């Protein structure tokens, strides 16, 4: 090996790249030659490998190191850090875990770790952390995802499951060959489709859209943002008022009902409860028929355009796409529920190229014509702790230990959290109301974070365990800036 190997491949969330290595260090990434639409995101990896924000060794917040658990927690995010050896850091972590378990029980440990963390499934940070905590008695967990939590809870009550139709969405190939009209609620933003968990090969979203357009598929984008559907498709754009998609869906359903364009036989054979939905559309329950005129003032769309779209949808083979973003709002379960009802009225669910899809271009593998391969999973074991929270209730939990919350039709209580261990993802990146979260973050005695850089999660932790690849000491000495870091034991 001459130190200039240019044939290596690496796969990440953002794509597969050729890795240039010079004298034992990564010098550049090149787009994989078999990827028709490579993402530029991956190239940024090179600059951060030895960037000034890289965490080189275990670090402990100064006030915590001097005063112990619970010391000056209001200084999280402002305090300085002291570097320690791995042996010292491991001892601090072990002692604190034992203290919390013995004094408060395992439910006082919150492994909120949420996020993609790494492309490898074995090296998936949160899975490894949760396996470890399961082996020492468990932890308080979180349920569902920020991506579509409302849909995860609601859709199984409507379709019987959610993940299965999500993971087996109609492929772009089928849409190109069998669809005539593609109606995208929330658009199809290609910027989101650059990624897939577990690693990405060829990026197919853009080509899928273009192939469908070339095959004669017409596109309608229903979104406040024009760029949520790329140029070149000749798409019809309806600039709906944000968060009013359900009103539009109800008006479309009303037209199908009022003009007898709905599929009665499909509804009778495959659905239950349509008579209640019909009564609601006609206004029998609230004296408000869900007409295009009614929806027009809510959505800021012309009533005639709404009616015309409904007729187009009933007049051919139609795919309804709803973006994941539609669930991230108050009553976020309603858009997916209404979209399913609308698709059922068209009676095309299950036919090639038509029906309903959840989040085309939310990830690259949505719509990918792929084969599902059974592979061995690294077991996490069983968590004996029953306490949990919905994924977005971190602040509520920290503010209200012992308080009650409703989830999926049942009542539960928030645990009293004394220790947070976060590995993978960054709550200060994806959580809502960050000022409130920051105040609540001062409640626990100890926060442990596995991180690679000084982001807000790391700066708001007490014990920071760095994520470092295996490498000779001389490599890290070479990368280290001696004015900022020292090599740790």
N, C-alpha and C positions, 0 to 999 in steps of 0.2 A: 504494500500500500504506500503510495507516494505522498499521501496527505492531501490529495486533490481529487477525491472521489465525487464524481458528478452524476452518479447513477442512482443514488438513494431516493426512496419514495417515503413520504409521510402523509398520513391522512388526518384531517382535523374536521371540526364542525363546518368549516368554511370551504373545504375542498381538499383535493389531493394535489401535492406539489412535489417537484423534484428539488432535492436538497443539495446545495453546494457546500462542501466542507473543505476548508483550507487550514492545514496545520492544527487539526483537532477541534476547530470551532466552526460553527455555522456561519457562512458568509453571505448566503442568499437563498431565496426560494424562487423557483420558476414554475409557471403554470403547467399542469399535467397536460400532455399533448392530446390525450383522449377526452378532455373536458371541453365541450363546445362553447361554454359560457363561463369561464373561470371567474371566481370572486377575487377582488383585489385585497380583501380583508387579511388573508393569511400572510401576505408579505410583511405586515407590521410586526410579526413575531420576531423577525431578525433584530429589529431595533431595541426590543424590550428585553432580550436575553441578558444583556449586560447594561441595561439602562440604569439611571440614577435612582429610580424608584424600586429597584429589585431588593427584596429582603434576603440578606445573606446568611443570617444565623438566627437562632431563637432570641426573641426579645420579650422583656417583661416591663409593663408600665411601672414607672418609678414609684408612684404612691402605693401601688399594690405590693411591690417588692418590699417596701419599707414598712407598710402598715398591715399587710395581709388582706384576706378576702373582705370586700366591702369598703375598703379604704378609698376615700375621695372619689367615689364613682361619678360625681358630677364633672370630674376632670377628664373623663373619657372623651377622646377627640382633641384634647388640648395638652395633655400631659406628655412628658418626655419618656423615652424608653431606654432601658439598660440591656445590653447584650449579655447573654449567659451561654454556658455550654449546653450541649444536648442532654448530658447527664443531669444537669441542674434543672433544665426545663422539664424533662420527663418526671423528675422527682416532684416538682411543684404540681404538675398535672395529676399525678397519681395521688398525692396527699389531698388535693382539693376534691377529687372524685370520691375518695373514701370519706372525707368529712361530710360532704353533702349527702351521700348515700346513708351514712349512719345516723345523721342528725335529722334529716328531712325525708328520706326515702328517694328511690330512683325517679319518681314522678317529678321531683324538683329539678331534674336535668332535662333541658330542652335541646334536642338535636334538631334544630330547625333547618339544618342544612338543606338548602333548596337551590337548584340550578344545575347547569349542565356540567360544569367543573372540568371535565376532560372527555376526550373523544373515546378513549378506551373503556370498555365495559368492565374489565377487571380493575382498572385503576380509577374507577368512578368514585370520586372522593366521598360523596355522601353515603354510598353503599358500604364502603369500608368503615366509615365512622359508625354507622348504625349497626353493622355486624359486631364491631368491638363493644359498643354499649349494650347490645343484647346479651353478650357473653358475661357482662358484669351486673345484670339484673334489669336492663331496659331503660327506657327514657320516655318522656312526653314527646309525641310526634305531631306532625301536621298532615292534613289530608288535602288532596286535590292540588291544582296548579294555578298559578297566576294566569296562565294562558287562557283557560276556559273553565274555571271552577264552577260557575253557575251551570254550564252545560253538563259538566261531569255529574252533577247531582240530579239535574232535572231530566236529561234525555233518557236515562235508563227507565224512568217511569213512563216514557212515551214510546220508545222504540224497543225497550227491553235491555239495551246495552248502549254504550257510547264508543268505547275504544274499538270495538270490532268494525263498525262502519267507518270510523276515522282511519283505521289502519288498512282498510281495503277499499278506499275510495276509487271511484271510476277513473280509469287511467286516461291520460291525454290521448293515447292512441284510439281509445274507444270514443272519446269525445270528437276527435277529428273524423272518425268514420261514421258515427251514428247520430251526432247532435246537430241541431239546426240553429238553436238560440241558446246562448249562455248568458244568464242573468246573474251578475256578481254583486251581491249586497256587501259593501265594504271594499269592493274592487278586488284586484289581484296584484298587490304591490310586490314587484319582483325583488325589491331590496330585502324583503323578509325571506324570500326563497333561496337565499344564498347559503343557508345553513341546514343541517340535519344532525340530530343527536347520534352519536356513535360513529360519525365520520361520513363524509360526502365524496362520492365519485364524480360522475358527470352531472353538471347542472342542467336540468331538463325543462325548467319552467318556461323560459323564454321561447325555446324551440317548440314546446308543446302548444303554446298560444299561437305562434306563427303558423305551425302546421295546421291547426284547427281553422285559422283564418283562411289559409290557402285552400282548405277543403270546402270552404263556403259557410262556415259557422259564423253567425252574427253575434256580436257582443254588446251587452248593455251593462254599464257601470253605474251603480247607485252608491255614491260617495260624495262627501263635501269636497274631496281633493281630486282634481282631474288626473294627476299623475298616478293615482291608485290603479289605473289600467294603462299599460304602456302604449306609446304611439305606434302607429303602423297597423292597427287592427280595424280602423274605420269604426270605432265603437261609438255607440250612442251614450251620452253622459247625462245623468240626472243628478244635479248638485243638491242632494237632499239636505235638509237641516239636520245637524248632528243629533243622534240618539232618537230619531223618529222613524226608524226602519219598521217597527212593528205596526205603526199606523198605516204605512204604505202597504205592508203585507196584508193587513186586514182589508184595506180597500180593494186590493187586487182579488182577494178571496171573495169579497162581496160581488164584484163584477162577474166572476165565474159562476157564482150562485144565482145572481139575479138574471143573467142571460143564459142560464142552463148550459154553461160550458164546462161544468165539473163532471168528473167521471163517477157516476152514481154506482156503477157495478163494482169499481175498485173500492170505493168507500164502504160499500155494504159487505164486501168479502174480506177486506184486510184491515179495517179500522173499527174502533168502538168509540161511541160518544159523539159522533158527528152531529147528531140532532141538537145537542147542547151548543155546539159551536155555531151551527146554523142559526139558532135562536139568538145568539149573541151578535152575529153579523147583522141580522135583521133589526136589532134593537129591541127585542122582546124583553130583555132583562134590564136595560137602562134607558130605553126610549131614545137611543142614539144609533140609528142605522149607520153602518161603517162604510158609507158611500165614498166615492172619489171626492165629492165636494166636502165631506166631513174631513177627510185626510188632507185635502189640499191646504187648508189653513194651518195644519200641524206641520206638514212636511215641507211647505213652501214649493210645491210642485203643482202644475196645472192639472185640474181634474180630468180634462180630456186626454192628456198624456198618460195619466194613470190608467184610465179605461182602455186606451189603445194598447198599452203594454200588456194588460191582462189578456186581451184578445189575441195578441201575438203569441203569448205564452201558451194559450190553449190551442192555437192553430198549427203547432208543429211540435217537433221533438225538442224539449226544453230541459236544460240543466240549471238548477238553482244552486248557487254557491253562497255560503254565508261565512264571512271572515270571523276568525276567533275574536277579533277586537270588539265585536258586537256584544259579547258577553261581559265585557269589562266596564260595567256601568250599573247604576241602580236598576234592580229588576232585570239583570243581565240574562236571566233564563228565558225571558219572553221572546227575544228575536229568534232563537233556535226553535222554540216551540211553534211559533207562528210560521216559520219557514217550513217546518215539517208538515204542518197542517196544509199550507199552500201547495206543497209538492204532492201531498196525498190527494188533494182535490184535482190536480192535473192527471193523476192516475198513472204516472210514468216511472214511479219508483221501482227499481229492479230491471228496467229495460236498458239495453246497451246505450251508453252515452248520455243518459238522461237521469232524472230523479233529483237527488240532493247531495251536495258535497260540503264538508265542513273544513273550510280553510285552505282552498287551493292557493299555493304559494306562501302559506304560513311557514312551511318548511319545504325544502327541496324534494323530499320523498313523498309528499302529498301529490298524488296523481302519477307517481312513478309506476311504470309497468314492471313490477318486481316479483320475485319469487320469495316466499317466506321460508327461511331455513331454520329448522330446529337446532339449537345449540345449547350446550351446557351453561348453566348460570351459576355464579359463585353464590352459595347460600348465605343469607344474612342471619338465619336463625329466627327464633320467635321472640317478639317483644312482649314480656309479661305485663307491662304497664298499659293499662287501658286508657289513661288520660290522653287526650289529643285536642287540637284546635283546628278549625278551618285555616287554610294556608295564609290568608290575609288578615288574621286576627292576632298577630304578634303583639301589637301595641295594646289592644284590648286586654289580652292575657296578662301582660306585665303591669298594666294599670289596675286591674280588678281581680286579684287572686281570690278565689272562692266565689266570684260572680258567676251568674248563669248566662248561657247563650243557647240559641236555637240553631239546630243543624238538621236538615233533612227530616223535619217533622218531629224531632225529639229534643229534649232539654238536657244540657250538660253543664258542668261547672269548670271554670278555669282553674288550673293548678297554680300553686305558689312556686314560681321558678326561682331557684337560687343560683343556677349555673347554666349558661348557654355555651354550647360547643358548636361552632359553625365551620364546616369544611365543604367548599364548593358553592359557588354563587355568592351574591352580595346583597343583603337585605336593603342596604342604603342605595342600591341601584334600582330595584324593582318595586319596593314597597311604596305605599301611598302616605301622604302627609308626613314628610320626613322630619319636620320640626317636632311634631308630636312623638314620632318614633324615637328621636334622639333623646327627648326627655325621659321617655319610658325605659330606654336602654340603660339608664343609670340605676334601675331597680335591682337587678341581680347582684349577688356578691362577686361573681367572677364571670368573665367572658373569655373564652378560648377561641382562637381563629387559626385555621390553616390557610395561609395566603402566600402569594408569590411577590406581591408588590404592596406599596403603602397606599392602598385605597382606603375609603372611609371605614370599611369593616375592620381592617387591620388597625387603623388609628383609634378606633373605638373599642378595641379589645384590651384585655389585661395581660394575656399570654399569647404571643404570636409565634406559631410554628411555621417556619418557611417551607415552601415547596421547591425543592432543589433536585435536579436530575443527578444521577450518579456520575461522578467525574473525578479525575485525579485532583489532589489538592493543588497542584501547580496550575491547573486550569482555572480554579477559582481565584488563586493568587493573581493570575494574569488579568482576570476580569475585574477584580476588586479595585476600587479607587481608595487608596490608603488614606486619603484625607477625609473619607466619609465612613469607611467600614474597616473592620479587622476580621481576619479569618477566625471562625469560632471552633472550639473543640467539639 
